[in-house]
Amino acid sequence: MSAANSTLTQERLKELLHYNPETGAFIWISKPAPRANRIKVGSVAGSNKGNGYVQIQIDGKNYLAQRLAYLFVHGRMPVGDIDHSDGNPSNNRLSNLRDVTHAQNIQNQRTPNKRNTSGFLGVSFRPDTSKYAAYISTDGKRKVLGCFDSAEDAHAAYLKAKRKLHEFCTI
């Protein structure tokens, strides 16, 4: 959970934390409050809440580390989403972070939706034809790429189209 309407400034962030753009790690350089007993100066800041994203609490608000990295380096919060180019949400190296629109961010999706039963991104099984259909969305429109005998063939067609149509895709 990031604090979208935050008043956190780069100055305040740099009072509390050091960011290493080569490793993506934040290190506490001072405590955010006198009674912040769990925080040890010199320790790595943040915790993974189970979804891979690192969260850091500052002044009672939770921030995603990738957004703090952007603030630390650029002096302002990002306008859009922060995309992890390599698809790893805990890799907060500066070279791995991009300020993108939400539409651009979802172009870099690497895993299928939880409801997907084929196990492949962009592929669903069609019981009426007993085939695997490949789909891709671009500009808000869903396009059928074809039907295939195997999920692997449908996924290959999806990846080929994804690399052509989704400019922010890195797979």
PyRosetta script that sets phi, psi and omega in degrees:
from pyrosetta import init, pose_from_sequence

init()
pose = pose_from_sequence("MSAANSTLTQERLKELLHYNPETGAFIWISKPAPRANRIKVGSVAGSNKGNGYVQIQIDGKNYLAQRLAYLFVHGRMPVGDIDHSDGNPSNNRLSNLRDVTHAQNIQNQRTPNKRNTSGFLGVSFRPDTSKYAAYISTDGKRKVLGCFDSAEDAHAAYLKAKRKLHEFCTI")
pose.set_psi(1, 117.2)
pose.set_omega(1, 177.4)
pose.set_phi(2, -98.2)
pose.set_psi(2, 155.4)
pose.set_omega(2, 177.2)
pose.set_phi(3, -91.6)
pose.set_psi(3, 90.9)
pose.set_omega(3, -173.2)
pose.set_phi(4, -62.5)
pose.set_psi(4, -41.1)
pose.set_omega(4, -178.4)
pose.set_phi(5, -98.6)
pose.set_psi(5, 46.0)
pose.set_omega(5, -173.4)
pose.set_phi(6, -77.9)
pose.set_psi(6, 151.2)
pose.set_omega(6, 172.8)
pose.set_phi(7, -105.0)
pose.set_psi(7, 9.1)
pose.set_omega(7, 178.3)
pose.set_phi(8, -61.2)
pose.set_psi(8, 131.9)
pose.set_omega(8, 179.9)
pose.set_phi(9, -107.2)
pose.set_psi(9, 163.2)
pose.set_omega(9, 175.3)
pose.set_phi(10, -60.9)
pose.set_psi(10, -39.6)
pose.set_omega(10, 179.9)
pose.set_phi(11, -59.9)
pose.set_psi(11, -48.0)
pose.set_omega(11, 179.5)
pose.set_phi(12, -63.9)
pose.set_psi(12, -42.9)
pose.set_omega(12, 179.0)
pose.set_phi(13, -58.2)
pose.set_psi(13, -44.7)
pose.set_omega(13, -178.5)
pose.set_phi(14, -73.0)
pose.set_psi(14, -18.4)
pose.set_omega(14, 172.7)
pose.set_phi(15, -69.0)
pose.set_psi(15, -32.1)
pose.set_omega(15, -172.1)
pose.set_phi(16, -100.1)
pose.set_psi(16, -35.7)
pose.set_omega(16, -169.8)
pose.set_phi(17, -133.0)
pose.set_psi(17, 151.1)
pose.set_omega(17, 168.2)
pose.set_phi(18, -110.5)
pose.set_psi(18, 134.9)
pose.set_omega(18, 178.0)
pose.set_phi(19, -111.2)
pose.set_psi(19, 129.7)
pose.set_omega(19, 175.7)
pose.set_phi(20, -102.5)
pose.set_psi(20, 107.2)
pose.set_omega(20, -176.6)
pose.set_phi(21, -66.0)
pose.set_psi(21, -21.0)
pose.set_omega(21, 179.5)
pose.set_phi(22, -76.8)
pose.set_psi(22, -33.2)
pose.set_omega(22, -178.9)
pose.set_phi(23, -106.1)
pose.set_psi(23, -22.0)
pose.set_omega(23, -176.9)
pose.set_phi(24, 82.6)
pose.set_psi(24, 5.3)
pose.set_omega(24, -176.4)
pose.set_phi(25, -88.5)
pose.set_psi(25, 145.1)
pose.set_omega(25, 171.1)
pose.set_phi(26, -106.8)
pose.set_psi(26, 135.2)
pose.set_omega(26, 178.9)
pose.set_phi(27, -121.4)
pose.set_psi(27, 132.9)
pose.set_omega(27, 177.2)
pose.set_phi(28, -68.6)
pose.set_psi(28, 127.2)
pose.set_omega(28, 174.6)
pose.set_phi(29, -109.5)
pose.set_psi(29, -13.6)
pose.set_omega(29, 170.0)
pose.set_phi(30, -159.0)
pose.set_psi(30, 163.2)
pose.set_omega(30, -179.1)
pose.set_phi(31, -82.6)
pose.set_psi(31, 141.5)
pose.set_omega(31, -179.9)
pose.set_phi(32, -70.8)
pose.set_psi(32, -18.6)
pose.set_omega(32, 178.6)
pose.set_phi(33, -151.4)
pose.set_psi(33, 150.2)
pose.set_omega(33, -177.7)
pose.set_phi(34, -55.7)
pose.set_psi(34, -32.5)
pose.set_omega(34, -177.2)
pose.set_phi(35, -101.7)
pose.set_psi(35, 25.8)
pose.set_omega(35, 177.2)
pose.set_phi(36, -83.3)
pose.set_psi(36, 71.6)
pose.set_omega(36, -172.2)
pose.set_phi(37, -65.9)
pose.set_psi(37, -27.5)
pose.set_omega(37, -178.2)
pose.set_phi(38, -76.2)
pose.set_psi(38, -16.2)
pose.set_omega(38, -177.8)
pose.set_phi(39, -90.5)
pose.set_psi(39, 128.2)
pose.set_omega(39, 177.3)
pose.set_phi(40, -112.6)
pose.set_psi(40, 123.0)
pose.set_omega(40, 177.2)
pose.set_phi(41, -57.9)
pose.set_psi(41, 132.8)
pose.set_omega(41, -178.0)
pose.set_phi(42, 96.9)
pose.set_psi(42, -9.3)
pose.set_omega(42, -179.7)
pose.set_phi(43, -91.4)
pose.set_psi(43, 159.7)
pose.set_omega(43, 177.6)
pose.set_phi(44, -70.9)
pose.set_psi(44, 134.7)
pose.set_omega(44, -179.3)
pose.set_phi(45, -90.4)
pose.set_psi(45, 149.9)
pose.set_omega(45, 172.0)
pose.set_phi(46, 100.2)
pose.set_psi(46, 162.8)
pose.set_omega(46, 177.0)
pose.set_phi(47, -144.6)
pose.set_psi(47, 153.0)
pose.set_omega(47, 177.8)
pose.set_phi(48, -93.4)
pose.set_psi(48, 122.8)
pose.set_omega(48, -177.1)
pose.set_phi(49, -89.4)
pose.set_psi(49, 21.2)
pose.set_omega(49, 176.1)
pose.set_phi(50, 97.1)
pose.set_psi(50, -12.1)
pose.set_omega(50, 179.5)
pose.set_phi(51, -106.5)
pose.set_psi(51, 5.5)
pose.set_omega(51, 178.7)
pose.set_phi(52, 94.9)
pose.set_psi(52, -22.4)
pose.set_omega(52, -178.9)
pose.set_phi(53, -81.0)
pose.set_psi(53, 138.0)
pose.set_omega(53, 179.2)
pose.set_phi(54, -91.3)
pose.set_psi(54, 130.3)
pose.set_omega(54, 177.6)
pose.set_phi(55, -114.6)
pose.set_psi(55, 143.3)
pose.set_omega(55, 177.1)
pose.set_phi(56, -129.6)
pose.set_psi(56, 131.1)
pose.set_omega(56, 178.8)
pose.set_phi(57, -96.5)
pose.set_psi(57, 126.6)
pose.set_omega(57, 177.4)
pose.set_phi(58, -131.8)
pose.set_psi(58, 126.2)
pose.set_omega(58, 177.7)
pose.set_phi(59, 51.0)
pose.set_psi(59, 41.9)
pose.set_omega(59, 175.3)
pose.set_phi(60, 81.7)
pose.set_psi(60, 2.7)
pose.set_omega(60, 179.7)
pose.set_phi(61, -119.2)
pose.set_psi(61, 142.4)
pose.set_omega(61, 176.9)
pose.set_phi(62, -90.1)
pose.set_psi(62, 136.3)
pose.set_omega(62, 178.8)
pose.set_phi(63, -129.1)
pose.set_psi(63, 143.4)
pose.set_omega(63, 171.6)
pose.set_phi(64, -76.4)
pose.set_psi(64, 134.4)
pose.set_omega(64, -175.3)
pose.set_phi(65, -59.6)
pose.set_psi(65, -34.8)
pose.set_omega(65, -179.1)
pose.set_phi(66, -64.5)
pose.set_psi(66, -33.0)
pose.set_omega(66, 177.6)
pose.set_phi(67, -73.1)
pose.set_psi(67, -35.6)
pose.set_omega(67, 176.5)
pose.set_phi(68, -67.4)
pose.set_psi(68, -36.7)
pose.set_omega(68, 177.9)
pose.set_phi(69, -60.7)
pose.set_psi(69, -42.2)
pose.set_omega(69, 179.2)
pose.set_phi(70, -63.6)
pose.set_psi(70, -46.2)
pose.set_omega(70, 177.9)
pose.set_phi(71, -60.8)
pose.set_psi(71, -44.0)
pose.set_omega(71, -177.7)
pose.set_phi(72, -59.0)
pose.set_psi(72, -43.4)
pose.set_omega(72, -175.1)
pose.set_phi(73, -85.4)
pose.set_psi(73, -42.8)
pose.set_omega(73, -171.1)
pose.set_phi(74, -99.5)
pose.set_psi(74, -10.1)
pose.set_omega(74, 176.7)
pose.set_phi(75, 83.1)
pose.set_psi(75, 4.9)
pose.set_omega(75, 178.1)
pose.set_phi(76, -153.6)
pose.set_psi(76, 158.1)
pose.set_omega(76, 175.4)
pose.set_phi(77, -70.4)
pose.set_psi(77, 150.5)
pose.set_omega(77, 178.2)
pose.set_phi(78, -64.5)
pose.set_psi(78, 152.9)
pose.set_omega(78, 179.9)
pose.set_phi(79, -75.5)
pose.set_psi(79, -44.1)
pose.set_omega(79, -176.8)
pose.set_phi(80, -109.1)
pose.set_psi(80, -147.2)
pose.set_omega(80, 175.6)
pose.set_phi(81, -79.4)
pose.set_psi(81, 158.0)
pose.set_omega(81, 169.1)
pose.set_phi(82, -103.5)
pose.set_psi(82, 119.2)
pose.set_omega(82, 179.6)
pose.set_phi(83, -95.9)
pose.set_psi(83, 135.1)
pose.set_omega(83, 172.1)
pose.set_phi(84, -91.3)
pose.set_psi(84, 108.2)
pose.set_omega(84, -174.4)
pose.set_phi(85, -52.7)
pose.set_psi(85, -38.2)
pose.set_omega(85, -177.2)
pose.set_phi(86, -87.0)
pose.set_psi(86, 0.6)
pose.set_omega(86, 178.4)
pose.set_phi(87, 80.9)
pose.set_psi(87, 0.2)
pose.set_omega(87, -179.2)
pose.set_phi(88, -96.9)
pose.set_psi(88, 107.9)
pose.set_omega(88, -175.0)
pose.set_phi(89, -67.7)
pose.set_psi(89, -12.5)
pose.set_omega(89, 178.0)
pose.set_phi(90, -98.1)
pose.set_psi(90, -1.6)
pose.set_omega(90, 177.3)
pose.set_phi(91, -88.9)
pose.set_psi(91, 95.0)
pose.set_omega(91, -176.2)
pose.set_phi(92, -101.5)
pose.set_psi(92, 27.9)
pose.set_omega(92, 172.5)
pose.set_phi(93, -63.7)
pose.set_psi(93, 140.3)
pose.set_omega(93, -177.1)
pose.set_phi(94, -55.5)
pose.set_psi(94, -39.2)
pose.set_omega(94, -178.9)
pose.set_phi(95, -66.7)
pose.set_psi(95, -14.3)
pose.set_omega(95, -178.5)
pose.set_phi(96, -97.6)
pose.set_psi(96, -4.1)
pose.set_omega(96, -173.4)
pose.set_phi(97, -108.3)
pose.set_psi(97, 135.3)
pose.set_omega(97, 177.9)
pose.set_phi(98, -133.6)
pose.set_psi(98, 135.5)
pose.set_omega(98, 174.1)
pose.set_phi(99, -84.7)
pose.set_psi(99, 110.5)
pose.set_omega(99, -174.2)
pose.set_phi(100, -134.0)
pose.set_psi(100, 166.8)
pose.set_omega(100, 172.6)
pose.set_phi(101, -73.2)
pose.set_psi(101, 165.3)
pose.set_omega(101, 177.8)
pose.set_phi(102, -62.3)
pose.set_psi(102, -40.6)
pose.set_omega(102, 179.3)
pose.set_phi(103, -60.9)
pose.set_psi(103, -40.4)
pose.set_omega(103, 177.7)
pose.set_phi(104, -67.9)
pose.set_psi(104, -38.6)
pose.set_omega(104, -178.3)
pose.set_phi(105, -62.3)
pose.set_psi(105, -42.8)
pose.set_omega(105, -178.3)
pose.set_phi(106, -72.8)
pose.set_psi(106, -13.9)
pose.set_omega(106, 173.1)
pose.set_phi(107, -65.2)
pose.set_psi(107, -23.2)
pose.set_omega(107, -177.9)
pose.set_phi(108, -95.2)
pose.set_psi(108, 15.3)
pose.set_omega(108, 177.3)
pose.set_phi(109, -62.5)
pose.set_psi(109, 136.8)
pose.set_omega(109, -175.2)
pose.set_phi(110, -118.6)
pose.set_psi(110, -12.5)
pose.set_omega(110, -178.5)
pose.set_phi(111, -125.4)
pose.set_psi(111, 149.0)
pose.set_omega(111, -179.5)
pose.set_phi(112, -70.4)
pose.set_psi(112, 158.1)
pose.set_omega(112, 175.0)
pose.set_phi(113, -58.1)
pose.set_psi(113, 151.2)
pose.set_omega(113, -179.4)
pose.set_phi(114, -57.9)
pose.set_psi(114, -29.9)
pose.set_omega(114, -178.4)
pose.set_phi(115, -82.7)
pose.set_psi(115, -8.2)
pose.set_omega(115, -179.5)
pose.set_phi(116, -67.5)
pose.set_psi(116, 125.9)
pose.set_omega(116, -177.8)
pose.set_phi(117, -99.4)
pose.set_psi(117, -9.8)
pose.set_omega(117, -179.3)
pose.set_phi(118, -80.7)
pose.set_psi(118, -24.1)
pose.set_omega(118, -176.5)
pose.set_phi(119, 85.9)
pose.set_psi(119, 0.3)
pose.set_omega(119, -178.2)
pose.set_phi(120, -124.1)
pose.set_psi(120, 136.7)
pose.set_omega(120, 176.3)
pose.set_phi(121, -62.9)
pose.set_psi(121, 131.7)
pose.set_omega(121, 177.3)
pose.set_phi(122, 78.8)
pose.set_psi(122, 13.5)
pose.set_omega(122, -175.6)
pose.set_phi(123, -131.6)
pose.set_psi(123, 137.2)
pose.set_omega(123, 172.4)
pose.set_phi(124, -139.6)
pose.set_psi(124, 150.9)
pose.set_omega(124, 178.9)
pose.set_phi(125, -85.4)
pose.set_psi(125, 134.6)
pose.set_omega(125, 179.0)
pose.set_phi(126, -106.6)
pose.set_psi(126, 101.8)
pose.set_omega(126, -178.3)
pose.set_phi(127, -61.3)
pose.set_psi(127, -29.7)
pose.set_omega(127, -178.4)
pose.set_phi(128, -67.1)
pose.set_psi(128, -25.5)
pose.set_omega(128, -180.0)
pose.set_phi(129, -116.0)
pose.set_psi(129, -7.7)
pose.set_omega(129, -174.2)
pose.set_phi(130, 56.2)
pose.set_psi(130, 35.3)
pose.set_omega(130, 179.3)
pose.set_phi(131, -127.5)
pose.set_psi(131, 167.6)
pose.set_omega(131, 177.5)
pose.set_phi(132, -102.7)
pose.set_psi(132, 125.5)
pose.set_omega(132, -179.5)
pose.set_phi(133, -99.7)
pose.set_psi(133, 138.9)
pose.set_omega(133, 174.8)
pose.set_phi(134, -104.8)
pose.set_psi(134, 133.2)
pose.set_omega(134, -179.2)
pose.set_phi(135, -130.7)
pose.set_psi(135, 152.4)
pose.set_omega(135, 171.1)
pose.set_phi(136, -144.8)
pose.set_psi(136, 145.7)
pose.set_omega(136, 177.2)
pose.set_phi(137, -109.8)
pose.set_psi(137, 136.1)
pose.set_omega(137, 175.3)
pose.set_phi(138, -148.4)
pose.set_psi(138, 136.4)
pose.set_omega(138, -176.9)
pose.set_phi(139, 53.8)
pose.set_psi(139, 36.5)
pose.set_omega(139, 177.4)
pose.set_phi(140, 77.2)
pose.set_psi(140, 6.0)
pose.set_omega(140, -178.7)
pose.set_phi(141, -117.9)
pose.set_psi(141, 136.5)
pose.set_omega(141, 178.9)
pose.set_phi(142, -90.7)
pose.set_psi(142, 131.4)
pose.set_omega(142, -178.3)
pose.set_phi(143, -119.4)
pose.set_psi(143, 131.7)
pose.set_omega(143, 176.0)
pose.set_phi(144, -83.1)
pose.set_psi(144, 126.9)
pose.set_omega(144, -179.3)
pose.set_phi(145, -95.1)
pose.set_psi(145, -14.0)
pose.set_omega(145, 178.4)
pose.set_phi(146, 136.1)
pose.set_psi(146, 172.9)
pose.set_omega(146, 177.9)
pose.set_phi(147, -114.8)
pose.set_psi(147, 142.6)
pose.set_omega(147, -171.8)
pose.set_phi(148, -136.0)
pose.set_psi(148, 156.9)
pose.set_omega(148, 179.6)
pose.set_phi(149, -71.9)
pose.set_psi(149, -28.0)
pose.set_omega(149, -178.9)
pose.set_phi(150, -127.7)
pose.set_psi(150, 153.5)
pose.set_omega(150, 177.1)
pose.set_phi(151, -64.3)
pose.set_psi(151, -35.0)
pose.set_omega(151, 179.7)
pose.set_phi(152, -63.5)
pose.set_psi(152, -42.1)
pose.set_omega(152, 178.5)
pose.set_phi(153, -66.4)
pose.set_psi(153, -40.1)
pose.set_omega(153, 177.9)
pose.set_phi(154, -64.4)
pose.set_psi(154, -40.8)
pose.set_omega(154, 179.1)
pose.set_phi(155, -65.3)
pose.set_psi(155, -39.0)
pose.set_omega(155, 177.6)
pose.set_phi(156, -61.4)
pose.set_psi(156, -41.0)
pose.set_omega(156, 177.7)
pose.set_phi(157, -65.1)
pose.set_psi(157, -40.6)
pose.set_omega(157, 178.4)
pose.set_phi(158, -62.2)
pose.set_psi(158, -47.4)
pose.set_omega(158, -179.5)
pose.set_phi(159, -61.4)
pose.set_psi(159, -40.3)
pose.set_omega(159, 178.6)
pose.set_phi(160, -60.7)
pose.set_psi(160, -45.7)
pose.set_omega(160, 179.7)
pose.set_phi(161, -68.4)
pose.set_psi(161, -39.1)
pose.set_omega(161, -178.9)
pose.set_phi(162, -60.7)
pose.set_psi(162, -44.6)
pose.set_omega(162, -179.6)
pose.set_phi(163, -65.3)
pose.set_psi(163, -27.5)
pose.set_omega(163, 179.7)
pose.set_phi(164, -84.4)
pose.set_psi(164, -41.7)
pose.set_omega(164, -171.2)
pose.set_phi(165, -95.1)
pose.set_psi(165, -26.3)
pose.set_omega(165, -176.5)
pose.set_phi(166, -104.8)
pose.set_psi(166, 94.4)
pose.set_omega(166, -175.5)
pose.set_phi(167, -63.2)
pose.set_psi(167, -21.3)
pose.set_omega(167, -179.2)
pose.set_phi(168, -95.5)
pose.set_psi(168, 2.3)
pose.set_omega(168, 178.4)
pose.set_phi(169, -74.9)
pose.set_psi(169, 135.0)
pose.set_omega(169, 179.8)
pose.set_phi(170, -115.4)
pose.set_psi(170, 14.2)
pose.set_omega(170, 177.0)
pose.set_phi(171, -101.5)
pose.dump_pdb("model.pdb")
